[in-house]
Amino acid sequence: MNRSFDESARLLQRALKSIPLGAQTFSKSPTQFPRAVSPHFAAKARGAMITDVDGNEYVDFINALAAVMIGYCDPEIDAAVAEQLRSGVTFSLSHELEIEVAERLVRLVPCAEQVRFGKNGSDATAAAIRLARAYTGRDRVAVCGYHGWQDWYIGTTSRDLGVPRAVKALSHTFTYNDSDSLARLLDTHRGEFAAVILEPLSVAEPRAGFLEAVADLTRAAGALLVFDETVTGFRVHLSGAQGLTGVVPDLATFGKGMANGFPLSAIVGRGRYMALMEKIFFSATFGGETLSLAAARATLDRIEREHVPARLAALGTRLRDGAREAIERAGIGDVFKITGHPSWTFLNIAATKRATQYEIKTLLLQELFARGILSLGTHNLSAAHTDGHIATLLAVYGEVLPFVAERAQAGRVREALRTEPLAPLFAVR
């Protein structure tokens, strides 16, 4: 457990001189990885394992923020990308791969009749909102979950610096698993909502009837229903959350695991809505970049051929049930709780009378990293994870969770920390 993070610390100091936060996303920055006790830079990764620049190896349960769903450096997917690289990456003309991947999405996703590609989930969700506003002629949006960095969404959070007040006023939040909260919003601004967008499942799974009620309320209000399936797409079911739940939206957005770590996202939907893509402005130089499309074609084929969602669910069920058993056995359910779909579970942390949530989380991460587990509190499984990896995590949890909870309950977290506690960033979900 005596791991050195000296090279990570050195590179972080170097990065901070030229890169705000020292990283390209909050989720990989010191706002999430406590300094001095964390790896900050990766050297390589293969399968479900990642190695940092200090040579420390970890079982990775972050998996590139859930973008790697098959496994790092998968030979089949990498071979497909290498083959395409020999022909070119970005061209002056469109490429047949755009059609092939779009056709796969139309075949797999219930609401998909037409498809457009982007690079990040934020590209796709912003396109969905613009499309809904164009179709309905309305401005207001109801949001539930995390939908990216664009003004229309991030203005609803505490990270709203730089977002015009007029933009913020058009987006409204409602509460997951509480359809009445949406009904009140739609009633308060009757006839003004263009879209209702939500993550169909994340930290919690939908209660019976919730998504059906959201769909009914949205359509009765004349708005479009948008499922943000950036994470759930192809993870919880071959057809995404809409395939799992049977609730089909008007538009949906995908990203993350659809190309196993290569940058690609998509907005899909019914043809009568997607036809407006020819009139609104959604256009990107790299939307048809072929390496990511080749990766997506190989990834989607693999997901379907090897029944990857079922494999993730089976692995995740063992993880979830084992972690819950460890928490119950130690009597620490007041501090830790496991929620979420088996393929994407969350280790929820509750503050105690003598320790904040962020103090507890910092100590948890410190101890997990020291034992070779890379996690930020979620379990983003990939097909490269094995029963052995799950057993390793559960063994570490059996040791670490009681240790952390005991100190949280006794007010002794600070004395066990070798760094300063993390500070709140903003509430994502």
Buried (B, 14 or more C-beta within 10 A) or exposed (E): EEBEBEBBBBBBEEBBEEEEBBBEEBBBBBBBBBBBBBBBBBBEBEBBBBBBBBEBBBBBBBBBBBBBBBBBBBEEBBEBBEEBEEEEBEEEEEBEBBEBBBEBBBEBBBBBBBBBBBBBBBBBBBBBBBBBBBBBEBBBBBBBBBBBBBBBBBBBBEBBEEBEEEBBEBBBBBEBBBBEBBBEBBEEBEEBBBBBBBBBBBBBBBEEEBBBBBBBBBEEBBBBBBBBBBBBBBBBBBBBBBBBBEBBBBBBBBBBBBBBBBBBBBBBBBEEBBBBBEEEEBEEEBBBBBBBBBBBBBBBBBBBEEEBBEBBBBBBBBBBEBBBBBBEEBEBEEBBBBBBBBBBBBBBBBEBEBBBBBBBBBBBBBBBBBBBBBBBBBBBBBBBBEEEBBEBBBBBBBEBBBBBBBBBBEEBBBEBBEBEBBEEBEEEE
